[in-house]
Amino acid sequence: MARSQPNRQNRRVNPNEEEKQYDERTLDIDRVARVVKGGRRFRFRALVVAGDHKGSVGMGIAKGADVTAAINKATEIAKKELFRVPLYKNTLPHEVEAKVGGAHILIKPASAGTGLIAGSVVRTMLEIAGVKDALSKSLGSNNKTNTAYATMDALRRLVPANLWIRTRQPKATKVETTKIKGVVKDEV
């Protein structure tokens, strides 16, 4: 007797398996140690970035006894730390820079079609945030953790284009003088 294939519509859905709404990428995994009386105790530290490619991005760092535990913890932290990045025509609204520790990051908007010209950590973070065109320069340290913190700080400093302060005064309107019952009154 031939077995019939199970109907795909009648399959049970695992309630613990949630639909992936965020892109999660592991940027760095380090083995760290603490010294105790009997020697060294090793753990793992993971640096993870999460985002939705539509303007939200978050970063998390966590330690665990093994690599998967560290990555899972860091992913949860990254999802909790999500914030909105103001985008302007698939790029950034203005130039921004930030410095954390020895890492100094400069990020500039670019014209359409330029792509992401940035180092590995900055490129991944901008890509996950949904930025399509940008230029970046990493000055100073190339430590991935400090570079990631500096990039997050730079992205938090961005101001949306509609909140920019205009320095030029709008054109003045012609002031008309009218006389009402003997009182001169200026109208705008």
FIKOLZA-1660 file (N, C-alpha, C; in steps of 0.1 Angstrom, whole numbers, plus 5000, padded with zeros to 4 digits):
% residues 188
   i   px   py   pz ch aa at
   1 5008 4988 5000  A  M  N
   1 5000 5000 5000  A  M CA
   1 5009 5013 5000  A  M  C
   2 5005 5022 4992  A  A  N
   2 5013 5034 4991  A  A CA
   2 5008 5044 5001  A  A  C
   3 5017 5050 5008  A  R  N
   3 5013 5060 5018  A  R CA
   3 5010 5073 5011  A  R  C
   4 4999 5079 5016  A  S  N
   4 4996 5092 5010  A  S CA
   4 5004 5103 5017  A  S  C
   5 5007 5113 5009  A  Q  N
   5 5015 5125 5014  A  Q CA
   5 5005 5133 5024  A  Q  C
   6 5010 5137 5035  A  P  N
   6 5002 5145 5044  A  P CA
   6 4999 5159 5037  A  P  C
   7 4987 5163 5040  A  N  N
   7 4982 5176 5034  A  N CA
   7 4989 5187 5041  A  N  C
   8 4996 5196 5034  A  R  N
   8 5004 5206 5040  A  R CA
   8 4995 5216 5048  A  R  C
   9 4983 5218 5044  A  Q  N
   9 4974 5227 5051  A  Q CA
   9 4971 5222 5065  A  Q  C
  10 4971 5209 5067  A  N  N
  10 4967 5203 5080  A  N CA
  10 4978 5201 5089  A  N  C
  11 4990 5205 5085  A  R  N
  11 5002 5204 5094  A  R CA
  11 5000 5212 5106  A  R  C
  12 5006 5207 5117  A  R  N
  12 5006 5215 5129  A  R CA
  12 5017 5226 5129  A  R  C
  13 5014 5237 5134  A  V  N
  13 5024 5248 5134  A  V CA
  13 5030 5248 5148  A  V  C
  14 5043 5247 5149  A  N  N
  14 5049 5248 5162  A  N CA
  14 5047 5262 5169  A  N  C
  15 5041 5263 5180  A  P  N
  15 5038 5276 5186  A  P CA
  15 5051 5283 5190  A  P  C
  16 5062 5276 5193  A  N  N
  16 5074 5282 5197  A  N CA
  16 5082 5288 5186  A  N  C
  17 5079 5283 5174  A  E  N
  17 5086 5288 5162  A  E CA
  17 5079 5301 5156  A  E  C
  18 5085 5312 5159  A  E  N
  18 5079 5325 5154  A  E CA
  18 5084 5328 5141  A  E  C
  19 5076 5336 5134  A  E  N
  19 5080 5340 5120  A  E CA
  19 5092 5350 5122  A  E  C
  20 5102 5349 5113  A  K  N
  20 5113 5358 5114  A  K CA
  20 5109 5371 5108  A  K  C
  21 5108 5381 5117  A  Q  N
  21 5105 5395 5113  A  Q CA
  21 5117 5403 5113  A  Q  C
  22 5128 5399 5119  A  Y  N
  22 5141 5406 5120  A  Y CA
  22 5152 5398 5114  A  Y  C
  23 5161 5405 5107  A  D  N
  23 5173 5399 5102  A  D CA
  23 5183 5400 5114  A  D  C
  24 5189 5388 5118  A  E  N
  24 5198 5388 5129  A  E CA
  24 5212 5383 5123  A  E  C
  25 5222 5391 5126  A  R  N
  25 5235 5387 5121  A  R CA
  25 5246 5388 5132  A  R  C
  26 5254 5378 5133  A  T  N
  26 5264 5377 5143  A  T CA
  26 5277 5384 5137  A  T  C
  27 5281 5395 5144  A  L  N
  27 5293 5402 5139  A  L CA
  27 5306 5397 5144  A  L  C
  28 5306 5392 5157  A  D  N
  28 5318 5388 5163  A  D CA
  28 5315 5378 5174  A  D  C
  29 5324 5368 5175  A  I  N
  29 5324 5358 5186  A  I CA
  29 5338 5358 5192  A  I  C
  30 5339 5360 5205  A  D  N
  30 5352 5359 5212  A  D CA
  30 5352 5349 5223  A  D  C
  31 5363 5343 5225  A  R  N
  31 5364 5334 5237  A  R CA
  31 5371 5343 5248  A  R  C
  32 5364 5344 5259  A  V  N
  32 5369 5352 5270  A  V CA
  32 5371 5343 5282  A  V  C
  33 5380 5347 5291  A  A  N
  33 5384 5339 5302  A  A CA
  33 5384 5347 5315  A  A  C
  34 5381 5341 5326  A  R  N
  34 5384 5347 5339  A  R CA
  34 5393 5337 5347  A  R  C
  35 5402 5343 5354  A  V  N
  35 5411 5334 5361  A  V CA
  35 5406 5332 5375  A  V  C
  36 5406 5319 5379  A  V  N
  36 5402 5314 5392  A  V CA
  36 5413 5306 5398  A  V  C
  37 5411 5302 5410  A  K  N
  37 5422 5295 5417  A  K CA
  37 5427 5282 5409  A  K  C
  38 5418 5275 5403  A  G  N
  38 5422 5263 5396  A  G CA
  38 5426 5265 5382  A  G  C
  39 5426 5277 5377  A  G  N
  39 5430 5280 5363  A  G CA
  39 5421 5290 5357  A  G  C
  40 5418 5288 5344  A  R  N
  40 5409 5297 5337  A  R CA
  40 5396 5291 5334  A  R  C
  41 5385 5299 5335  A  R  N
  41 5372 5295 5331  A  R CA
  41 5369 5302 5318  A  R  C
  42 5366 5295 5307  A  F  N
  42 5363 5300 5294  A  F CA
  42 5348 5302 5292  A  F  C
  43 5345 5313 5286  A  R  N
  43 5331 5315 5281  A  R CA
  43 5332 5322 5267  A  R  C
  44 5320 5324 5261  A  F  N
  44 5320 5330 5248  A  F CA
  44 5312 5343 5249  A  F  C
  45 5317 5353 5241  A  R  N
  45 5310 5366 5240  A  R CA
  45 5306 5368 5226  A  R  C
  46 5293 5371 5223  A  A  N
  46 5288 5373 5210  A  A CA
  46 5283 5387 5208  A  A  C
  47 5286 5393 5196  A  L  N
  47 5281 5406 5192  A  L CA
  47 5271 5404 5180  A  L  C
  48 5258 5407 5183  A  V  N
  48 5248 5405 5173  A  V CA
  48 5240 5418 5169  A  V  C
  49 5237 5419 5157  A  V  N
  49 5229 5430 5152  A  V CA
  49 5216 5425 5146  A  V  C
  50 5205 5432 5150  A  A  N
  50 5192 5428 5145  A  A CA
  50 5185 5440 5138  A  A  C
  51 5178 5438 5128  A  G  N
  51 5171 5449 5121  A  G CA
  51 5160 5443 5111  A  G  C
  52 5152 5452 5106  A  D  N
  52 5141 5448 5097  A  D CA
  52 5143 5453 5082  A  D  C
  53 5154 5459 5079  A  H  N
  53 5157 5465 5066  A  H CA
  53 5147 5476 5062  A  H  C
  54 5140 5482 5072  A  K  N
  54 5130 5492 5069  A  K CA
  54 5133 5504 5079  A  K  C
  55 5144 5505 5085  A  G  N
  55 5147 5516 5093  A  G CA
  55 5149 5513 5108  A  G  C
  56 5148 5501 5112  A  S  N
  56 5150 5497 5126  A  S CA
  56 5163 5489 5127  A  S  C
  57 5170 5492 5138  A  V  N
  57 5183 5484 5140  A  V CA
  57 5185 5484 5155  A  V  C
  58 5192 5473 5160  A  G  N
  58 5195 5472 5174  A  G CA
  58 5208 5463 5175  A  G  C
  59 5215 5465 5186  A  M  N
  59 5227 5457 5188  A  M CA
  59 5227 5451 5202  A  M  C
  60 5233 5439 5203  A  G  N
  60 5234 5433 5216  A  G CA
  60 5247 5425 5218  A  G  C
  61 5252 5426 5230  A  I  N
  61 5264 5418 5233  A  I CA
  61 5261 5410 5246  A  I  C
  62 5264 5397 5245  A  A  N
  62 5261 5389 5257  A  A CA
  62 5272 5377 5258  A  A  C
  63 5273 5372 5270  A  K  N
  63 5282 5361 5272  A  K CA
  63 5274 5348 5275  A  K  C
  64 5280 5337 5272  A  G  N
  64 5273 5324 5275  A  G CA
  64 5284 5313 5277  A  G  C
  65 5279 5302 5282  A  A  N
  65 5289 5290 5284  A  A CA
  65 5293 5284 5271  A  A  C
  66 5284 5285 5261  A  D  N
  66 5288 5280 5248  A  D CA
  66 5283 5291 5238  A  D  C
  67 5287 5289 5225  A  V  N
  67 5285 5298 5215  A  V CA
  67 5270 5301 5212  A  V  C
  68 5262 5290 5212  A  T  N
  68 5248 5292 5209  A  T CA
  68 5241 5300 5220  A  T  C
  69 5244 5297 5232  A  A  N
  69 5238 5304 5243  A  A CA
  69 5242 5319 5243  A  A  C
  70 5254 5322 5239  A  A  N
  70 5258 5336 5238  A  A CA
  70 5251 5343 5227  A  A  C
  71 5250 5336 5216  A  I  N
  71 5243 5342 5204  A  I CA
  71 5228 5345 5207  A  I  C
  72 5222 5335 5213  A  N  N
  72 5208 5336 5217  A  N CA
  72 5205 5348 5226  A  N  C
  73 5214 5349 5237  A  K  N
  73 5212 5360 5246  A  K CA
  73 5214 5374 5239  A  K  C
  74 5225 5375 5231  A  A  N
  74 5228 5387 5224  A  A CA
  74 5217 5391 5214  A  A  C
  75 5211 5381 5208  A  T  N
  75 5200 5383 5199  A  T CA
  75 5188 5389 5206  A  T  C
  76 5184 5384 5217  A  E  N
  76 5173 5389 5225  A  E CA
  76 5176 5403 5230  A  E  C
  77 5188 5406 5234  A  I  N
  77 5192 5420 5238  A  I CA
  77 5191 5429 5226  A  I  C
  78 5196 5425 5214  A  A  N
  78 5195 5433 5202  A  A CA
  78 5180 5436 5198  A  A  C
  79 5171 5427 5200  A  K  N
  79 5157 5429 5197  A  K CA
  79 5151 5439 5206  A  K  C
  80 5155 5439 5219  A  K  N
  80 5150 5448 5229  A  K CA
  80 5156 5462 5227  A  K  C
  81 5167 5464 5221  A  E  N
  81 5174 5477 5219  A  E CA
  81 5171 5483 5205  A  E  C
  82 5161 5478 5198  A  L  N
  82 5158 5483 5185  A  L CA
  82 5154 5498 5185  A  L  C
  83 5158 5506 5176  A  F  N
  83 5154 5520 5175  A  F CA
  83 5153 5523 5160  A  F  C
  84 5145 5534 5157  A  R  N
  84 5143 5538 5143  A  R CA
  84 5155 5547 5138  A  R  C
  85 5159 5545 5126  A  V  N
  85 5169 5553 5119  A  V CA
  85 5162 5561 5109  A  V  C
  86 5163 5574 5109  A  P  N
  86 5156 5582 5099  A  P CA
  86 5163 5581 5086  A  P  C
  87 5156 5576 5076  A  L  N
  87 5161 5574 5062  A  L CA
  87 5156 5585 5053  A  L  C
  88 5163 5589 5043  A  Y  N
  88 5159 5598 5033  A  Y CA
  88 5163 5593 5019  A  Y  C
  89 5153 5589 5012  A  K  N
  89 5156 5583 4998  A  K CA
  89 5166 5572 4998  A  K  C
  90 5164 5562 5007  A  N  N
  90 5173 5551 5008  A  N CA
  90 5187 5554 5012  A  N  C
  91 5189 5566 5018  A  T  N
  91 5202 5569 5023  A  T CA
  91 5200 5577 5036  A  T  C
  92 5210 5583 5042  A  L  N
  92 5209 5590 5054  A  L CA
  92 5206 5605 5051  A  L  C
  93 5199 5611 5061  A  P  N
  93 5195 5625 5059  A  P CA
  93 5207 5635 5059  A  P  C
  94 5218 5632 5066  A  H  N
  94 5229 5641 5067  A  H CA
  94 5242 5633 5071  A  H  C
  95 5253 5640 5070  A  E  N
  95 5266 5634 5075  A  E CA
  95 5266 5633 5090  A  E  C
  96 5272 5623 5096  A  V  N
  96 5273 5622 5110  A  V CA
  96 5285 5614 5114  A  V  C
  97 5291 5617 5126  A  E  N
  97 5302 5610 5131  A  E CA
  97 5301 5608 5146  A  E  C
  98 5308 5597 5150  A  A  N
  98 5308 5594 5164  A  A CA
  98 5321 5587 5168  A  A  C
  99 5324 5588 5181  A  K  N
  99 5336 5583 5186  A  K CA
  99 5333 5575 5199  A  K  C
 100 5337 5563 5200  A  V  N
 100 5336 5555 5212  A  V CA
 100 5349 5548 5214  A  V  C
 101 5355 5550 5225  A  G  N
 101 5368 5544 5228  A  G CA
 101 5378 5549 5218  A  G  C
 102 5385 5540 5211  A  G  N
 102 5395 5544 5201  A  G CA
 102 5388 5544 5187  A  G  C
 103 5376 5539 5186  A  A  N
 103 5370 5539 5172  A  A CA
 103 5362 5552 5169  A  A  C
 104 5365 5557 5157  A  H  N
 104 5360 5569 5152  A  H CA
 104 5353 5566 5139  A  H  C
 105 5340 5569 5138  A  I  N
 105 5332 5565 5126  A  I CA
 105 5327 5578 5119  A  I  C
 106 5328 5578 5106  A  L  N
 106 5322 5589 5098  A  L CA
 106 5313 5583 5088  A  L  C
 107 5300 5587 5088  A  I  N
 107 5291 5581 5078  A  I CA
 107 5285 5593 5070  A  I  C
 108 5284 5592 5057  A  K  N
 108 5279 5602 5048  A  K CA
 108 5268 5597 5039  A  K  C
 109 5258 5605 5036  A  P  N
 109 5249 5600 5026  A  P CA
 109 5255 5600 5012  A  P  C
 110 5249 5592 5003  A  A  N
 110 5255 5590 4990  A  A CA
 110 5243 5591 4980  A  A  C
 111 5247 5594 4967  A  S  N
 111 5236 5595 4957  A  S CA
 111 5231 5581 4954  A  S  C
 112 5220 5580 4948  A  A  N
 112 5213 5568 4944  A  A CA
 112 5223 5560 4935  A  A  C
 113 5224 5547 4937  A  G  N
 113 5232 5538 4929  A  G CA
 113 5246 5536 4934  A  G  C
 114 5250 5544 4944  A  T  N
 114 5264 5543 4949  A  T CA
 114 5266 5530 4957  A  T  C
 115 5256 5525 4964  A  G  N
 115 5258 5513 4973  A  G CA
 115 5263 5517 4986  A  G  C
 116 5266 5506 4994  A  L  N
 116 5272 5508 5007  A  L CA
 116 5287 5507 5006  A  L  C
 117 5294 5517 5008  A  I  N
 117 5309 5517 5008  A  I CA
 117 5313 5519 5022  A  I  C
 118 5316 5508 5029  A  A  N
 118 5319 5508 5043  A  A CA
 118 5326 5495 5047  A  A  C
 119 5332 5496 5059  A  G  N
 119 5339 5484 5064  A  G CA
 119 5329 5473 5069  A  G  C
 120 5334 5462 5073  A  S  N
 120 5325 5450 5076  A  S CA
 120 5314 5453 5086  A  S  C
 121 5318 5458 5098  A  V  N
 121 5308 5461 5109  A  V CA
 121 5298 5472 5105  A  V  C
 122 5304 5483 5100  A  V  N
 122 5295 5494 5096  A  V CA
 122 5286 5490 5084  A  V  C
 123 5291 5483 5075  A  R  N
 123 5284 5479 5063  A  R CA
 123 5272 5470 5068  A  R  C
 124 5274 5460 5076  A  T  N
 124 5264 5451 5081  A  T CA
 124 5253 5459 5088  A  T  C
 125 5257 5468 5097  A  M  N
 125 5247 5476 5105  A  M CA
 125 5239 5485 5096  A  M  C
 126 5245 5491 5086  A  L  N
 126 5237 5500 5077  A  L CA
 126 5228 5492 5068  A  L  C
 127 5233 5480 5064  A  E  N
 127 5225 5471 5055  A  E CA
 127 5212 5466 5063  A  E  C
 128 5214 5462 5075  A  I  N
 128 5203 5457 5083  A  I CA
 128 5193 5469 5087  A  I  C
 129 5198 5481 5088  A  A  N
 129 5190 5492 5091  A  A CA
 129 5181 5496 5078  A  A  C
 130 5186 5492 5066  A  G  N
 130 5178 5495 5054  A  G CA
 130 5184 5506 5046  A  G  C
 131 5196 5510 5049  A  V  N
 131 5203 5520 5041  A  V CA
 131 5209 5514 5029  A  V  C
 132 5206 5519 5017  A  K  N
 132 5210 5513 5004  A  K CA
 132 5223 5520 4999  A  K  C
 133 5224 5534 5001  A  D  N
 133 5235 5541 4996  A  D CA
 133 5241 5550 5007  A  D  C
 134 5254 5547 5010  A  A  N
 134 5261 5555 5020  A  A CA
 134 5276 5553 5019  A  A  C
 135 5283 5563 5023  A  L  N
 135 5298 5563 5024  A  L CA
 135 5302 5563 5038  A  L  C
 136 5313 5555 5042  A  S  N
 136 5317 5555 5056  A  S CA
 136 5332 5554 5056  A  S  C
 137 5337 5560 5067  A  K  N
 137 5352 5559 5069  A  K CA
 137 5354 5555 5084  A  K  C
 138 5361 5545 5087  A  S  N
 138 5364 5541 5100  A  S CA
 138 5379 5546 5104  A  S  C
 139 5379 5555 5113  A  L  N
 139 5392 5561 5117  A  L CA
 139 5396 5555 5131  A  L  C
 140 5409 5554 5133  A  G  N
 140 5413 5549 5147  A  G CA
 140 5412 5534 5148  A  G  C
 141 5407 5529 5159  A  S  N
 141 5408 5515 5162  A  S CA
 141 5399 5507 5153  A  S  C
 142 5403 5494 5151  A  N  N
 142 5394 5486 5143  A  N CA
 142 5388 5475 5151  A  N  C
 143 5387 5477 5164  A  N  N
 143 5380 5468 5174  A  N CA
 143 5365 5468 5170  A  N  C
 144 5360 5455 5167  A  K  N
 144 5347 5454 5162  A  K CA
 144 5336 5459 5172  A  K  C
 145 5339 5456 5185  A  T  N
 145 5329 5460 5195  A  T CA
 145 5328 5475 5196  A  T  C
 146 5339 5482 5197  A  N  N
 146 5339 5497 5197  A  N CA
 146 5334 5503 5184  A  N  C
 147 5337 5497 5173  A  T  N
 147 5332 5502 5160  A  T CA
 147 5317 5500 5160  A  T  C
 148 5312 5489 5165  A  A  N
 148 5297 5487 5165  A  A CA
 148 5290 5498 5174  A  A  C
 149 5296 5500 5186  A  Y  N
 149 5290 5510 5195  A  Y CA
 149 5291 5524 5188  A  Y  C
 150 5302 5527 5182  A  A  N
 150 5303 5540 5175  A  A CA
 150 5293 5542 5164  A  A  C
 151 5291 5531 5156  A  T  N
 151 5281 5532 5145  A  T CA
 151 5267 5534 5151  A  T  C
 152 5264 5527 5162  A  M  N
 152 5250 5528 5168  A  M CA
 152 5249 5543 5173  A  M  C
 153 5259 5548 5179  A  D  N
 153 5259 5562 5184  A  D CA
 153 5257 5572 5173  A  D  C
 154 5264 5569 5161  A  A  N
 154 5262 5578 5150  A  A CA
 154 5248 5577 5144  A  A  C
 155 5242 5565 5143  A  L  N
 155 5229 5564 5138  A  L CA
 155 5218 5570 5147  A  L  C
 156 5221 5570 5160  A  R  N
 156 5212 5576 5170  A  R CA
 156 5212 5591 5169  A  R  C
 157 5223 5597 5164  A  R  N
 157 5225 5611 5163  A  R CA
 157 5218 5617 5150  A  R  C
 158 5213 5609 5141  A  L  N
 158 5207 5614 5129  A  L CA
 158 5194 5621 5132  A  L  C
 159 5192 5632 5125  A  V  N
 159 5180 5640 5127  A  V CA
 159 5172 5639 5114  A  V  C
 160 5159 5636 5115  A  P  N
 160 5151 5635 5102  A  P CA
 160 5151 5648 5095  A  P  C
 161 5150 5648 5082  A  A  N
 161 5150 5660 5074  A  A CA
 161 5139 5670 5077  A  A  C
 162 5128 5665 5081  A  N  N
 162 5117 5674 5085  A  N CA
 162 5118 5681 5098  A  N  C
 163 5128 5678 5106  A  L  N
 163 5131 5685 5118  A  L CA
 163 5143 5694 5118  A  L  C
 164 5149 5695 5106  A  W  N
 164 5161 5704 5105  A  W CA
 164 5156 5718 5108  A  W  C
 165 5165 5726 5113  A  I  N
 165 5163 5740 5116  A  I CA
 165 5167 5748 5104  A  I  C
 166 5158 5756 5099  A  R  N
 166 5162 5765 5088  A  R CA
 166 5168 5777 5092  A  R  C
 167 5179 5781 5086  A  T  N
 167 5187 5793 5090  A  T CA
 167 5182 5805 5082  A  T  C
 168 5177 5803 5070  A  R  N
 168 5173 5813 5061  A  R CA
 168 5159 5818 5065  A  R  C
 169 5157 5831 5066  A  Q  N
 169 5143 5836 5069  A  Q CA
 169 5134 5835 5057  A  Q  C
 170 5122 5832 5059  A  P  N
 170 5112 5832 5048  A  P CA
 170 5110 5847 5043  A  P  C
 171 5106 5848 5031  A  K  N
 171 5104 5862 5025  A  K CA
 171 5094 5869 5033  A  K  C
 172 5097 5882 5036  A  A  N
 172 5087 5890 5043  A  A CA
 172 5075 5894 5035  A  A  C
 173 5064 5894 5041  A  T  N
 173 5052 5898 5033  A  T CA
 173 5050 5913 5033  A  T  C
 174 5043 5918 5024  A  K  N
 174 5041 5932 5023  A  K CA
 174 5032 5937 5034  A  K  C
 175 5035 5947 5041  A  V  N
 175 5027 5952 5052  A  V CA
 175 5018 5963 5046  A  V  C
 176 5005 5961 5048  A  E  N
 176 4995 5971 5044  A  E CA
 176 4990 5979 5055  A  E  C
 177 4989 5992 5053  A  T  N
 177 4984 6000 5064  A  T CA
 177 4970 6004 5061  A  T  C
 178 4961 6002 5070  A  T  N
 178 4947 6006 5068  A  T CA
 178 4943 6015 5079  A  T  C
 179 4933 6024 5076  A  K  N
 179 4929 6033 5086  A  K CA
 179 4914 6029 5090  A  K  C
 180 4913 6026 5103  A  I  N
 180 4900 6022 5108  A  I CA
 180 4896 6033 5118  A  I  C
 181 4886 6040 5116  A  K  N
 181 4880 6050 5125  A  K CA
 181 4891 6058 5132  A  K  C
 182 4900 6063 5124  A  G  N
 182 4910 6072 5129  A  G CA
 182 4923 6066 5135  A  G  C
 183 4923 6052 5136  A  V  N
 183 4934 6045 5142  A  V CA
 183 4941 6038 5130  A  V  C
 184 4955 6040 5130  A  V  N
 184 4963 6034 5119  A  V CA
 184 4966 6020 5124  A  V  C
 185 4964 6010 5116  A  K  N
 185 4966 5996 5120  A  K CA
 185 4974 5989 5109  A  K  C
 186 4985 5982 5112  A  D  N
 186 4993 5974 5102  A  D CA
 186 4987 5960 5101  A  D  C
 187 4985 5956 5089  A  E  N
 187 4980 5942 5086  A  E CA
 187 4991 5935 5078  A  E  C
 188 4992 5922 5081  A  V  N
 188 5002 5914 5074  A  V CA
 188 4995 5906 5064  A  V  C
% end
